[in-house]
Every structure is written in C-alpha cells, then in structure tokens.
C-alpha cells in the first residue's frame, strides 16, 4: 500500500497517522508527550512504526509547536522545554528516508482548515487554544510569513484584560501581558488552579472577554474574512465561549468589517489532517 505519514507533536499529546492517496487515515495512534527529549523522540518513532505497520512512507508531514527555524527544520517548541534547537526535520528524514515537510502546528492546521472549507476564504486566520496558543494566517491560499520567514506569534499580543488573579498571568515566553497567559490551557491552570473543563461560569466569562479582546486586535490589524477557533480550550468552551468573545468583538470593532468567527469543523484533528495534506502534496499545498 502507498502511504504517507502525518505527525502532530503537541506539548500534551503526540499523534501519528498513516495516510492513503485519498487522504484517508489508514491507521492512527496517540500517546501523552513525555517531558524528556529522548523519551519524546522514541515515542514518536514508536507511534510512526505502529501506524506504518512495516510500510515505508512516501513523505512525512510534521506539525509541532513553535518557535522553529522553518528553513532549516530546527525546532524549539515553547511547551516542550527539553526540545531546544533540535534538527528534527533531518532526524525524521534520516529515520524514514523520504521528504519531510515540517512547520509550526498552526501553519499546518490552517492548511487543513482551508482545504476543508468549500468557500476557500481569501484571508483565513486560524487560532488554537490548547496547552498554549498560536495562530496561522493564509492570504490568497498561501501561508503568511513575517520577516526572515518568522512565524507571527499572535498569542503574544497584549490586551486590556480581566482576571481575578492578575499576578498569576505570567507568560511562558517571559514577557508580560500576553494573551496566551490568560486563555491557554496552561494559563488557565496557573490563574484559576483547575483545568479549563472545571472552570466556573465567572471564570469562563473572563476567558471569553480576554479572547474577545484578542479577536478585536487581530480583526483590526489583519482584517481576515474568517477566523477559525480550535484546540481543547476553544472546543471545550464551545458556543458559550464563542458567544462571549463575539460580544466583545462586536462592541469594540467599528472601523473594519467583522469577520465570520466559528469553531473548527475538524475538531482536534485539524493539525493531523494538515500534516497529512502537506505530506501528500508537498509543503504549501494550497499555494
């Protein structure tokens, strides 16, 4: 069987899928991501071997947290502190002997969301609220990159926020006032002392307000047509979280068109589907 390999390496969970030439998942596997580098790499090899079942992949698509050096394939995911300047693309290529397409998870995921949307939005902004927070932006079907191919870090904008424990709103990047410190899974645990699924209504209201302020900034700066929200926090908060954020967005944006804002239709699979897509078609598949 002709197969491609998709890898989605997250700060909490890592997943692998063997993909057929139609884009369907032939087999998939997942496990909790270890903290140690060696254990993490060994886990990824095991998951990959499990789904490939002895087959050699034609190519591999890799989704992983940023920051990373996209040109050289070196990764330093913020929420995996043992992974710093790791030449992971070369490691994967050496393991499987095939082309490897690697990028920040949100860039990979936005490709999956784009191809799943029959309207093909001209400007599609993808935001994930999970262990951390990140985003990917497609303009004219191509991934937007900053200067020197830098990945825009939308989670590290500052906002006027509401928080019952502002002294706990400390971002893992080391800066003050970051949106990620307020609405990511790690941020929520740090501030409220419980995981997102155990938040009380008042806490969810604060998270929704802060998300809305972030959406306000991104709307007036990027002027997207569609914003897609994904990740365990966004999908766990669901319609009430989205409604609260939209109230803030509509109340405060008057000078540019307000985009369609919706929850991901791919659920937790957007990054894995995106990785499968870039593996089959080569990087920047929607360009």
C-alpha positions as CSV (number, residue, x, y, z in Angstrom):
1,X,0.0,0.0,0.0
2,X,1.2,3.5,-0.8
3,X,1.2,5.5,2.4
4,X,2.2,8.9,3.7
5,X,3.0,9.7,7.4
6,X,1.4,12.5,9.4
7,X,2.9,13.5,12.8
8,X,1.3,16.0,15.2
9,X,3.6,16.7,18.1
10,X,2.0,18.7,20.9
11,X,3.0,19.8,24.3
12,X,0.4,17.5,25.9
13,X,-0.2,14.7,23.3
14,X,1.6,13.4,20.2
15,X,-0.3,11.7,17.3
16,X,0.6,9.8,14.2
17,X,-1.4,8.6,11.2
18,X,-0.7,6.6,8.1
19,X,-2.5,8.3,5.2
20,X,-3.7,6.8,1.9
21,X,-3.6,8.5,-1.5
22,X,-7.1,9.8,-1.0
23,X,-6.2,11.5,2.3
24,X,-8.0,9.0,4.5
25,X,-6.3,7.7,7.7
26,X,-5.5,4.0,7.3
27,X,-4.3,3.8,10.9
28,X,-3.7,6.2,13.7
29,X,-2.1,6.2,17.2
30,X,-1.5,8.7,20.0
31,X,0.0,9.0,23.5
32,X,0.9,11.6,26.1
33,X,4.0,13.6,25.2
34,X,6.9,12.9,27.6
35,X,8.9,15.8,29.0
36,X,12.3,14.4,28.2
37,X,13.7,14.8,24.7
38,X,15.0,11.2,24.2
39,X,11.7,9.8,25.5
40,X,9.7,12.1,23.3
41,X,11.6,11.2,20.2
42,X,11.4,7.4,21.0
43,X,7.6,7.8,21.4
44,X,7.3,9.4,18.0
45,X,9.3,6.6,16.3
46,X,7.1,4.1,18.1
47,X,3.8,5.8,17.1
48,X,5.0,6.1,13.5
49,X,6.1,2.4,13.3
50,X,2.7,1.4,14.7
51,X,0.7,3.2,12.1
52,X,3.0,2.4,9.1
53,X,2.9,-1.4,10.0
54,X,6.1,-2.1,8.1
55,X,5.4,0.2,5.1
56,X,7.8,2.9,4.0
57,X,6.2,6.4,3.7
58,X,6.4,8.4,0.5
59,X,6.8,11.6,2.6
60,X,6.2,12.9,6.1
61,X,4.3,15.9,7.3
62,X,5.2,17.2,10.7
63,X,3.1,19.6,12.9
64,X,4.9,20.9,16.0
65,X,4.7,23.8,18.4
66,X,6.8,26.9,17.7
67,X,9.1,28.7,17.6
68,X,11.1,26.9,15.0
69,X,13.5,27.6,12.1
70,X,11.3,26.7,9.2
71,X,14.1,26.9,6.5
72,X,16.4,24.6,8.4
73,X,13.9,22.4,10.2
74,X,15.2,23.0,13.7
75,X,12.6,23.1,16.4
76,X,12.3,24.7,19.9
77,X,8.7,24.2,21.0
78,X,7.9,26.5,23.8
79,X,5.9,24.0,25.8
80,X,8.5,21.2,25.5
81,X,11.4,22.8,27.4
82,X,13.8,19.9,26.7
83,X,13.4,20.4,22.9
84,X,15.7,23.3,22.1
85,X,17.3,23.8,18.6
86,X,16.7,20.2,17.7
87,X,17.3,19.3,14.0
88,X,14.1,17.4,13.9
89,X,13.5,17.5,10.1
90,X,16.9,15.9,9.5
91,X,16.1,13.3,12.2
92,X,12.8,12.4,10.6
93,X,14.4,12.3,7.1
94,X,17.2,10.0,8.4
95,X,14.7,7.7,10.1
96,X,12.3,7.2,7.1
97,X,14.5,8.1,4.1
98,X,11.9,10.3,2.4
99,X,11.0,14.0,2.0
100,X,9.9,15.7,5.2
101,X,7.6,18.8,5.4
102,X,7.8,20.4,8.8
103,X,6.2,23.6,10.1
104,X,4.6,25.3,13.1
105,X,1.4,23.4,14.1
106,X,-0.9,26.3,13.4
107,X,0.5,26.8,9.9
108,X,0.0,23.1,9.2
109,X,-3.5,23.2,10.7
110,X,-4.7,26.2,8.8
111,X,-3.9,24.4,5.6
112,X,-6.2,21.6,6.7
113,X,-9.0,24.0,7.6
114,X,-8.6,25.8,4.3
115,X,-8.9,22.7,2.2
116,X,-11.9,21.5,4.3
117,X,-13.8,24.8,3.6
118,X,-15.5,24.7,0.2
119,X,-15.6,28.6,0.1
120,X,-11.8,28.8,0.2
121,X,-11.7,32.1,2.2
122,X,-9.3,34.7,0.8
123,X,-8.0,35.6,4.2
124,X,-8.3,32.8,6.8
125,X,-6.9,33.2,10.3
126,X,-6.7,30.0,12.4
127,X,-6.3,30.2,16.2
128,X,-5.7,27.3,18.6
129,X,-6.3,27.5,22.3
130,X,-4.8,24.3,23.8
131,X,-1.8,23.7,26.1
132,X,-0.6,27.0,24.6
133,X,-2.0,29.3,22.0
134,X,-0.9,30.0,18.4
135,X,-2.2,31.0,15.0
136,X,-1.7,30.6,11.3
137,X,-2.8,33.0,8.6
138,X,-3.5,32.2,4.9
139,X,-3.7,35.0,2.4
140,X,-4.8,34.0,-1.1
141,X,-4.3,30.4,-0.1
142,X,-0.7,30.9,0.9
143,X,0.8,30.9,4.4
144,X,1.8,34.3,5.5
145,X,5.3,34.6,7.0
146,X,6.9,37.6,8.6
147,X,10.4,39.0,8.0
148,X,13.1,36.4,7.6
149,X,10.3,33.7,7.4
150,X,9.4,34.3,11.0
151,X,6.1,32.9,12.2
152,X,3.8,35.7,13.5
153,X,3.1,35.0,17.2
154,X,-0.5,36.1,17.7
155,X,-0.7,34.7,21.2
156,X,1.9,37.1,22.5
157,X,-0.1,40.3,21.9
158,X,-1.0,42.4,24.9
159,X,-4.6,43.2,25.7
160,X,-6.7,45.1,28.3
161,X,-7.7,42.0,30.3
162,X,-10.0,40.9,33.1
163,X,-8.6,38.4,35.6
164,X,-9.3,37.5,39.2
165,X,-5.6,36.8,39.8
166,X,-3.7,39.2,37.6
167,X,-0.4,38.4,39.5
168,X,-0.6,34.8,38.1
169,X,-0.9,35.9,34.4
170,X,2.7,35.1,33.6
171,X,3.6,34.0,30.1
172,X,6.0,31.2,29.4
173,X,7.7,33.3,26.8
174,X,9.0,35.6,29.6
175,X,7.0,38.7,28.5
176,X,4.3,40.5,30.4
177,X,0.6,40.8,29.5
178,X,0.5,38.1,26.8
179,X,-2.9,36.8,25.7
180,X,-1.6,33.2,25.9
181,X,-1.0,33.6,29.6
182,X,-4.7,34.4,30.1
183,X,-6.6,31.9,27.8
184,X,-4.4,28.9,27.1
185,X,-4.7,25.6,29.0
186,X,-1.5,26.3,30.9
187,X,-2.5,29.9,31.6
188,X,-5.9,28.8,32.9
189,X,-4.4,26.3,35.2
190,X,-2.0,28.8,36.5
191,X,-4.6,31.5,37.1
192,X,-7.6,29.5,38.3
193,X,-5.9,26.4,39.8
194,X,-8.0,24.0,37.7
195,X,-8.1,22.8,34.1
196,X,-10.4,24.5,31.7
197,X,-13.1,21.9,31.9
198,X,-13.5,22.6,35.6
199,X,-13.8,26.4,35.3
200,X,-16.8,28.1,36.9
201,X,-19.1,30.4,34.8
202,X,-17.5,33.5,36.1
203,X,-14.0,32.3,35.1
204,X,-15.3,31.3,31.7
205,X,-16.7,34.8,31.3
206,X,-13.2,36.2,32.0
207,X,-11.7,33.9,29.4
208,X,-14.3,34.8,26.9
209,X,-13.7,38.6,27.5
210,X,-10.0,38.2,27.1
211,X,-10.4,36.1,23.9
212,X,-12.7,38.8,22.5
213,X,-10.1,41.4,23.1
214,X,-7.6,39.3,21.2
215,X,-10.0,38.8,18.4
216,X,-10.6,42.6,18.3
217,X,-6.8,43.2,17.9
218,X,-6.5,40.6,15.2
219,X,-9.6,41.8,13.3
220,X,-8.4,45.5,13.1
221,X,-4.8,44.6,12.2
222,X,-5.3,41.6,9.9
223,X,-8.8,42.2,8.6
224,X,-9.5,38.5,7.9
225,X,-12.6,37.1,6.2
226,X,-12.8,34.1,8.5
227,X,-11.4,33.3,12.0
228,X,-11.4,29.6,13.0
229,X,-11.0,28.7,16.6
230,X,-9.7,25.2,17.5
231,X,-7.9,23.4,20.4
232,X,-9.1,21.8,23.5
233,X,-9.9,25.1,25.4
234,X,-11.8,26.6,22.5
235,X,-13.8,23.5,21.7
236,X,-14.3,22.7,25.3
237,X,-15.7,26.2,25.9
238,X,-17.8,25.8,22.8
239,X,-20.7,28.0,21.9
240,X,-20.9,30.0,25.2
241,X,-17.2,30.9,25.0
242,X,-17.6,31.9,21.4
243,X,-20.7,34.0,22.2
244,X,-19.0,35.9,25.0
245,X,-16.0,36.6,22.8
246,X,-18.1,37.8,19.9
247,X,-19.9,40.2,22.2
248,X,-16.6,41.9,23.0
249,X,-15.6,41.8,19.3
250,X,-18.8,43.4,18.0
251,X,-18.9,46.0,20.8
252,X,-15.4,47.3,20.0
253,X,-14.8,46.9,16.3
254,X,-16.3,49.7,14.2
255,X,-13.7,50.6,11.5
256,X,-13.2,47.4,9.6
257,X,-15.6,44.5,8.6
258,X,-16.2,42.0,11.3
259,X,-15.1,38.5,10.1
260,X,-17.0,35.3,10.4
261,X,-15.8,33.6,13.6
262,X,-16.5,29.9,14.1
263,X,-15.3,26.8,15.8
264,X,-13.3,24.3,13.9
265,X,-15.3,21.7,12.0
266,X,-12.2,19.4,12.1
267,X,-12.2,19.2,15.9
268,X,-8.9,18.1,17.4
269,X,-7.8,16.7,14.0
270,X,-7.0,19.9,12.1
271,X,-3.2,19.7,12.7
272,X,-3.1,16.0,11.9
273,X,-5.2,16.5,8.8
274,X,-3.0,19.4,7.8
275,X,0.1,17.2,8.3
276,X,-1.4,14.5,6.1
277,X,-2.1,17.1,3.4
278,X,1.4,18.5,3.3
279,X,2.8,15.0,3.3
280,X,0.8,14.0,0.2
281,X,1.0,17.3,-1.7
282,X,4.3,18.8,-0.6
283,X,4.6,22.0,1.6
284,X,2.3,25.0,0.9
285,X,-0.2,22.7,-0.8
286,X,-2.8,25.5,-1.2
287,X,-0.4,27.8,-3.0
